[in-house]
Amino acid sequence: MSDPAAAHIQQLRRVAHWIVLLGGSIVGASFIVFTTYNVWSDPAIRSVVQQHFAAVVGLPAAAIASLCVVLFLEGAAGPIEFEGLGFRFKGAAGPLVFWVMCFLSMTLAIKVCW
């Protein structure tokens, strides 16, 4: 690949990361607004949300937050590559494994704090 084409692909990738990051933030905010509206308007939903708040609100929020963390770090520092437990993660596996690690750590934090 020539240098101008590589620069164009890198710029396109950076724009795509920011679009997904912004979109994730908008979806997360919309989720909070619509969930709040539905919770206050229907007593049956309010009961389920009160009993299972961590599952209904916490896990989707953790998934979106994990995606935002991975995309922000990848956009700021470049491709995510790391080694651990005898494995080396690079390419598409790096962000995927990092997302899973972020999501599981946030899920564990929700479990411990809830």
C-alpha positions in Angstrom: 0.0 0.0 0.0 1.3 3.5 -0.8 1.8 6.1 1.9 -1.1 8.3 1.0 -3.5 5.3 1.0 -2.2 4.2 4.4 -2.7 7.7 5.8 -6.2 7.8 4.4 -7.1 4.5 5.9 -5.7 5.6 9.3 -7.7 8.8 9.2 -10.9 6.9 8.2 -10.2 4.5 11.1 -9.8 7.4 13.5 -13.1 9.0 12.3 -14.9 5.7 12.7 -13.6 5.2 16.2 -14.9 8.7 17.2 -18.3 8.0 15.5 -18.7 4.8 17.5 -17.6 6.5 20.7 -20.0 9.3 20.2 -22.7 6.9 19.1 -22.1 4.7 22.2 -22.4 7.8 24.4 -25.7 8.8 22.7 -27.1 5.3 22.9 -26.1 5.1 26.6 -27.7 8.5 27.4 -30.9 7.5 25.4 -31.0 4.2 27.3 -30.9 6.0 30.6 -33.6 8.5 29.6 -36.0 5.9 28.2 -35.4 3.5 31.0 -36.1 6.2 33.5 -39.3 7.2 31.7 -40.5 3.5 31.5 -39.6 2.8 35.1 -41.6 5.8 36.4 -44.7 5.2 34.1 -45.2 1.4 34.7 -45.3 0.0 38.2 -44.5 -3.6 37.0 -41.3 -2.5 35.3 -40.4 -0.3 38.3 -40.6 -3.4 40.5 -38.3 -5.4 38.2 -35.8 -2.6 37.9 -35.8 -2.1 41.7 -35.2 -5.8 42.4 -32.6 -6.3 39.6 -31.1 -2.8 39.0 -27.5 -4.1 38.5 -28.7 -6.5 35.7 -31.1 -4.2 34.0 -29.1 -1.0 34.1 -25.6 -1.9 35.3 -24.6 -4.6 32.7 -25.7 -2.7 29.6 -23.9 0.4 31.0 -20.8 -1.7 31.6 -20.8 -3.0 28.1 -21.1 0.5 26.6 -18.5 1.9 28.9 -16.1 -1.0 28.1 -16.5 -0.3 24.4 -15.9 3.4 25.0 -12.7 2.7 27.0 -11.3 0.4 24.3 -12.1 2.7 21.5 -10.8 5.8 23.3 -7.5 4.1 24.2 -7.1 2.6 20.7 -7.7 6.0 19.2 -5.3 7.7 21.5 -2.5 5.2 21.6 -2.9 3.2 18.4 -3.5 -0.5 17.9 -3.9 -2.5 21.1 -1.4 -5.3 21.5 -0.4 -7.1 24.7 0.9 -10.3 26.1 -0.3 -12.3 29.0 -0.6 -15.8 30.3 1.6 -17.0 27.5 -0.6 -15.5 24.8 0.1 -12.6 22.5 -2.9 -10.6 21.4 -2.6 -8.3 18.4 -4.7 -7.3 15.4 -8.5 -7.7 16.0 -7.9 -10.0 19.0 -6.3 -7.2 21.0 -9.3 -4.9 21.3 -11.7 -7.8 21.7 -9.8 -9.4 24.6 -9.3 -6.0 26.2 -13.0 -5.3 25.9 -13.8 -8.6 27.6 -11.3 -7.8 30.4 -12.8 -4.3 30.9 -16.4 -5.7 30.8 -15.6 -8.5 33.3 -13.8 -6.1 35.7 -16.8 -3.7 35.6 -19.2 -6.6 36.1 -17.1 -7.8 39.1 -17.1 -4.2 40.5 -20.9 -4.1 40.1 -21.2 -7.5 41.8 -18.9 -6.5 44.7 -20.5 -3.1 45.2 -24.1 -4.2 44.8 
